[in-house]
Each structure stands twice: as C-alpha cells, then as structure tokens.
Amino acid sequence: MASRWGIGAWKAAILAPVLAALALALGAAPAAAYADPFWKPDYKAAKDYARQRHHNIRIIGFTLRTPSRTWSYHGTSMITAFSAIKVMILTAYLRRGDVRDRSLSSDERYNLEQMIEWSNDSATWHIFGHVHCSGLDKLARTVGMRHFESCGPNHDHWGRSLIDSDDQSLFLRDLAKYLPSKHRSYALKLLETIKRGNWGIGEIHPSGWHVHFKSGWGCGTGQADNQVALLTRNGMRIGAAVLMKDIYPDERSRPGGCYNNDGPYGQATLKGLFKRLLRGLGKNSLVQ
C-alpha cells in the first residue's frame, strides 16, 4: 500500500509543474482578435471634417442610423427644413385613408413627381392642401420624433417646419414601414430619381445600394442646406440626415424664383460629409 501511494506522489510531483506551466502559457496567450464583419461609418473622419469647414457655413448636425446602431453629431440641433420636409408630406399624403389603398390619378402623380423629383413648390402646396400641419404632426408622432415642429413657429408654412438630424434619420431609416404597400415602390422610386437638388449624397453611389434622398435649401438666403436619405440593399437599410446653415448669406434669390443652386462650398461640404460617412460601404457590406 505504501509503495503504491509513493508512486502516486512521484507522478504528482512530476506532473504538477508541467500542468502549472501549461496553464500559465494558456493564460498568457493573447485572445484571438475579433473582427467585426458589419460595416459602420467613418464617424470620426466625418466629425473632424465637419469641424474644419468654414466660409460662412455651420454644420447644425448629422446622424446616421442602421437598424441597431446610431452615430450622431449634434443630432438634436434644430433647423428650418425647407424642401427636406417634402418626404414627410409625400408619406403623410399617401397614408391618407382615401389614398392609401387606391390607384393614384394622373393629376396626383404629376404633382407628387413635381414635388419630389423637381422640388416644385406649387405642386407641394397642392399636395399639402390635403395634409396640413396636423398631418405632419400625426406622422411625427407615429414615427416617434421627439423634436419636430410642423410649419414653423407661426404655423404658417410647411417649409418652415423645424427638424433635427436624429428625428429625420429615424424616419428615413424606417421609411418603407410608413409608406402604404400600395404606393411603396412608387414613392421610393421618386426619391431615387431626383432631378433638382441632386448634389451631395446624390453624387455618392455606393456599389450595390439604392440611394433615396431629398434636399432642402434656402433659395439663396443662406438659411439652410439639408439632405435626408435612405440607403437600401437586399433588405438592409441605412437612414441618414445632414443639416447645415449659413451657406452663402450675402447671396440673394434671382428674380423669378430660387433656381440658383446653393453655393459650391455648401454642395462640396455635403458631398464630403456623406463620402466619409459612407466610406467602405459597397456590394459586399453587411449592415445590422
């Protein structure tokens, strides 16, 4: 019996330091690096770029959202919407009980296409006459917007609605959910074929992605240069909004309406921000 225990103790004496050394080695080995397979924006580069811009321009805020993540820079700062509000007007109109389940007339299609693709204000007033400020407020509550103020402080003009990038990126990210199925493809197609105001994100074309967007600018007044956008691919979606002001305060609208686009510096700033925010987004990107 004694010899048997002696052999066991000898084995234990030999194995103990070996096992201890192995445990120490395993503990000291670095863990395998985790590579996140999901795309995310170059938020730092976009933020640094925003801080560097000058020349009578001020970035009010920008926000980018995926279904599970949000990147926000002054995302609750408010600004006059101008034509960026037309996405909400479009959605609120198509959600009306007397519109959502029927085919659109040729007159409706004409006005909606003029409002979105060409940013025609006369057509917008025609559509807005059925929506009103109350319709925008109702949509904002449905979306869960926290700071939206329809029609401005005096409640007298759709273009004076006050928006922030957090609310707008939330709305655009989930836009398909708010559009009735009868008109969803039509509405998204309008936002993909912008003919006036197609600078900024309109110049960025991530491979494999559809870009739906609307611009809102101050007609030469320098009050705003905004863009709200939805990017989609194979069920994946990204909502984004960039809001700016004081683009070119010394310039005035030309006679006959505001057909002068905003200054090249403002357009370049929008493009530069979106270029950084969407850096690396392509046909093989995974977005969660």
ABEGO torsion letter per residue (X at the ends): XAAAAAAAAAAAAAAAAAAAAAAAAAAABBBBBBBBABBBBBAAAAAAAAAABBGGBBBAEBBBBBAABBBBBGAABBBBAEAAAAAAAAAAAAABAAAAABBBBAAAAAAAAAAAAAGBAAAAAAAAAAAEAAAAAAAAAAAGBAABBBGEAAGABAAABBBBAAAAAAAAAAAAAABBAAAAAAAAAAAAABABGABEAAABBBBGBBBBBBBBBAGGAGABBBBBBBBBBGGBBBBBBBBBBGABAABBBBBGEBABBBBAAAAAAAAAAAAAAABGBBAABBBX
